[in-house]
Amino acid sequence: MLCAARLQVSTDPGDPMASRSTALSLALAPILVVTGFGVARAQEPELQAPLPSPKNMLSISAVSSDEVWATAGALFAQTGDLVHSTDGGATWEVLPVNTTSTLNSVFFLDQQRGWCAGNGIFFTTDGGATWTKANDWGSIYTLHFVDELHGWAGGNGGYVYRTTDGGQTWAFGVSVQSGWTVRDLWFRDALEGYAISIDGTFSRTTDGGASWSVVMDLTPSFLDPLPNTTAIEFVGANEVWVIGGETFMHSIDGGATWSQAAVPVDTWAHAAAFADALHGVAVGDSGNLVRTEDGGLTWTTVDTPYGQRLWDVSFSGGVGYVCGANGLLLRSDDFGATWSQISSGAAHTARDVDALDAHRAWVAYENGEIALTTNGGQLWERIQVDGFDEYGDLWCIDFFDANNGWAAGMQQVFGLADDGQIARSVDGGRTWTLQFAVTNFEFFGLEALDEDTAIAFGRGNFASSAFVRTEDGGATWFPSGPVGTTNGFRGADFLPDKQTGWLVGNSIYRTDDGGLTWTKQFDSPVMLASVSFADARNGWASGFQNTLFRTTDGGITWTPQTAGGPAGAAYMGVEALSPDEAYLVGWNRFVAHTTDGGSSWSPVPLPPVAHNLYTASAVEWNAVDFVEGGNGWFVGNEGTYAIRDERTFVATPHAISVATGGQQTFTLRPGPEHENELFVLMGTFSGTSPGFVDPNSGLLVPIVYDGYTNLLLGSWGASIVTPLFGLVGPGGFSQSRFSIPAGTDPSFAGQTLHHAFFTIDLFGSGLMEHASNAESLELLP
């Protein structure tokens, strides 16, 4: 009893369970036990993206290098929000403001006093904890304050409004002379200020906005486009920039004379900001970002992987922040030379998810973007895929390993037709190269079989096939797969050997040679969208109109199942975790889970609909993927949700008949920090509370010590649970199994067993380092 003595746990010789446990252990002794994998049960999903908001970020104000505010414009008549960070964008809070209109501008004078505006003007004096609505005026696009009392707001019609009491009340100002929308304001003091209109009129006031005079007029002729001037930047007492579109005007004498700076081709700016007299940044369409580090003598394009429109930029010292469409937020720590994403994920509809392990996964979006995570979803980085733009739609993504993968979908051509396109990445999704395009086609799925071989499939007719294949890393793609299937295919799944796989559409096909040849197994009455196998025999296929099939013989026969989804819903994704466990996702915000092979499906509890953008009936889940250990993601138009199982001990099933016998498999996953530590399994008939506390480590083992515990730790233990103890394996995983033979004494029926484990650092501290949760097993008649 070395382990029991080490843990200072006393046994009770008079334990009434001892004789029954002895009988059970004797009954189990002849059984040969092998190791196996356990699986996890459903945990409440957590929204990981888009965060902090999916809405268009239209204005940003850096209070300091760490504190920043941004406005989140309203979508679909929902509330306009403010997002706020005090740690440089590592974490965010979302503060709804009492308006159903877009918030176009935010301005903070200091940490306590700030203003925001759109259709209405709001102010705070307590650091954003509360906001007061001053009026309903709109549409306001710019705000500027010189002190806690004097401020101005500009917007449509060329009007500039002013306040002298910190924004509590506002006076109608006169319209600047052009009457075009005022997009930016800058004031030197309570009297002298400047306004820029989108038609290129740069105006000045010396009486606090009561009257205005034109300083520079870039108004185009009748046939010329508007210059779209949107930004004023003073970098000295008399040095000023007026920027917008491709127009970058510079004056060093307060606007008396002007020169136009040369900018890179394709520059189109919506906003600009200078960190100092030398370093400036302008941001605009399609992720366009240009920068100067010599006071504007030269401007260069900063390459970024973002394809979204960038709306605003703000600096505090050398730290810059950018906000953009669909929730995009960026940060720079080097005066704008490089930028990193500080928002998570994209706001577009997510079409597919591919998880390599618990840390690395990829999501494919409409609008031609993917998002990747390398930290389990703490941050999803957005990347624009080569060959796709805002009119593109990435339907599928699959990686063979951490570096090599493909994404595919369709790209609209002049809004008239769809080109099916495939792009490849060899650096984990950070950069992409368009490899293949075919007209009048849509790719819905693909599978990466190795770093050089992949298949892609969809809907259309390419050489009498809806299926293409590459064997040279994507340099060439050729028709392959089943022919005469112009209705297309929607999903596929391969076993780990990448030889045996299944393909679904209106029919189910199987391959045993890596997709070179296919055999039809089943014709479905409706289109199937997804297929997933736990092993060579057990799998599910799901599709439209509540369609769900199950096979236990490798696809030779398929049996319909009922999952309980809303009538008419499409089951767009299914994922088999084991022969008994699977997840199912679909339209109408439907997520279900089974642990009995699909005999019954239970709805997975979900938090309230994220961001209030949709009603539950409008939420469409499109894909689901899990990795070993019960960790996975499901995605759709509401965003990316993670299902995380934090248990370190997982068992399945949770009930066994003593008449027929059976096995309960254990997965021990204390984590890589416990690799090579000694694990010891324990069990009890007496429950988990209060358990016992190891006096040296303070860890609680949720096992009430009884006769069964004593027997497991004794000579009979190795014949009941195998292995009963051992070293934690690579990556912090080990497996074991409990077995009960058919014909076990029926008096055990109605009893519940619990098991748990602990680890000891034999080669280091010599102390207990980890104690797991407990898992139950009900003994049935």
C-alpha positions, 0 to 999 in steps of 0.5 A: 500500500505504498501509494496510500501510505504516501498520500496519508490516506487511512483505510477502514477494515470494516468498510461494508463495501470491501467484501462486495468489491472483492467479489467484483475484482475476482469476477473481473480477474480473468478478463483480458483488457486492452488500452483505448481512447476516450472521448469528451462530452459537450461543453458550453460553446464560447464565442471566439470571433468576431471580437470585439464586434462584427460591425464596421469600425468607422472612427478611432481615438488613441487616448494613450499608447495603451488606451483606445476607443473605436466606434462600431457602426450599426448594422441591420438597424442594431445599436451602434457600439463603442469598443474600448481597450486599456491594454493596447488591444489585448482585451476589449469591452463593448459599450452599447450607446443609446442609438440605433444609428451608426456612430461615425466619430469618437474623440477623447480629450483625456481618459475621462472626457469623451464624445461620440456622434453619428445621428446624435451627439453623446458625451461622457465625463466618467471615462465611458462608464456612462454616456449622455445624449445631447441631441439627435442631430445628424449625420455627424462625421467628425468631432474636435475639442480643444479643452473640456468646454469648447468643441465642434462637430461637422457633417452633412450639408457642410454644417459645423455645430459648436458647444461651449459647455463640454457638449451638453448643449450645441448651437447650429453653426453656419454651413461652410461655403461649399455645402458639401459634407464636412469630414474633418475639423481641426481647431488651434484654440477656441476661435481659430479652426479649419474644416475640410469638405469632401469636394476639396474645399478647405475653410478657415474660421477665426470666430469659433465657427460663426463664419468661414472663409475658403483657404483652398478650393480643389472643387472639380469641374463638372465631369471630374470626380470629387477629390474625397478630401477627408482629413486635416493634419497639422504637424506644426504651427503652420504646417498642415496636410489635407488628405483624401483619395489620391489627393495629398496636399501640403502647406508650410505657411498655414495654407497660403500656398500648397504643393501636392505630394506624389503617392503610390499607385492605387492609393485611396485614403479615407483618413490620415494621422501623423505621429510627429512631423516626420511620421504619418500614415494614411489608410483607405480602400481594400486595406490600402495603407501608405506611410511617410517617414520623411515628413511627406517627401515620399510616401510608400505602401505598407504591405498588409494581408488585410483586404478590408476598407480601412476607415480611420487611424490615430497615434499616441506617440509612436503607437498607432491604431487603425480601424476598418470594415467588418470589425477590423482593428490593427496596432503598430508599435513602430510609427506605422512601419508594421501592423498587427491585428488586435481584433479577432476573426472576420464578420463575414459568414464563415463557410468552413473550419479545419482544425489541425490540433487544439492550437492550430485551425483555419476558417474560410469566409465569404468575401475572400478571407480566411482566419487562422489561429495558432493559440487555440482561438485566443486570436484569429488573424484575418488574411485575404486570399490571392485571387479573391476579393469582396465578391469572392466566397471561400467555401472550403479550406483544408491543411495537411500539416502546419504549413501546407494547405488549400482553400477554394470557392468561387469568385464573381466575374463582373457580377455575371458568372462564378469562377471556381478557384483554388489557392494554396499556402505553404506557410500555414495560411499567412500567404496564398497563391492562386493556382487554378480557376475554371469558369461557371463552377463553384468549389464546395469542398476539398481534401489535402491528402499529403503536401503535394496531393489534394482533391477539390469538388463542387458544382458545375461541369468541368470535363464531365466532372465536378471533381479535380485533383493535383499530385504536384502541389497544385501546379496542375489540376486535372479532372478526376473522381466520379463522372457524370455528376454535374449536380456536384459534391458538397463534402468529403472525409478521409481516414488518417491513412488518407487512402480510405474516404467518402464523398457526398452529394446526391450520392455517397461514394467510397474510395480505398486508394486515396481518391483515384477510384470511387465506388457508389454506395448509396443514393440519397433522396436529398443533397448531402452536405457533410460526411464524417467517419470515426473509423473504417466502419462508423460514420454519419452523413448529413444534409438538407431537409433534416437529413441524417444517415448513420453507417456501422459497416463502412458505408455498405448500409446507411440508416436514417436517424432523427436529430430533432432539428427545426423542420426544414433545417439543413444539417450542414456539418457533422463530426464523428469523434468516436463510434458513439459520439458526434456533433451535428450543426445546421441552420436555425442555430441548431447544434446537437450532440450524441454519445450513443451512436445517434440513438438520441441527440441532445441540443447543445446549450448556446449562449445568447445570439452574439452581437444581436445581429441575428435572430436564432432562426436566421443563424446558419452553422455551416461546418464543425471540426474536432481534434483529439481531446474533445476540442473543436470549433463550429462556424457560420454567419454568427461567428466562430464558436469553440467547444473546450473540454477542460477535464483532464480525465474523460470516460465513455460510456457512462453505463454498462449492463452487468448482464451483458458486460462491457468496457469503459475507456479512459483518456488521461490528459493532464497536459504536456507539463506532466509528461513522464510523471507517474499516473495512478488510477483510483476508484470508489463505490462511495462517491466523490465528495469530500474526497481527500486532500494530499497534505504535501501538494494541497491537491484534492483527489475526488475519490472517497476511499473505500474497499474498492479503492483499496483493491485497485491499489492492491494486487487485483487492481491491474486486472480491473483497470489496465494499465492501473499506473504508468508514465504519462505519455507524449504530449501529456496523454495516456489511455486506460480501460475498465472492463466488466464481464458478462454475467457479473453478479446482478446485485451490483446493478444500481451501483455507481462507480467513480474513477479518477487519477493523480500524477507524481513527479518521480524524477523531480519533486517526488510530490503529487503534481496533478489531480483529475476530475472524476468520471462515473459509471452506472452499473445497469441490470 
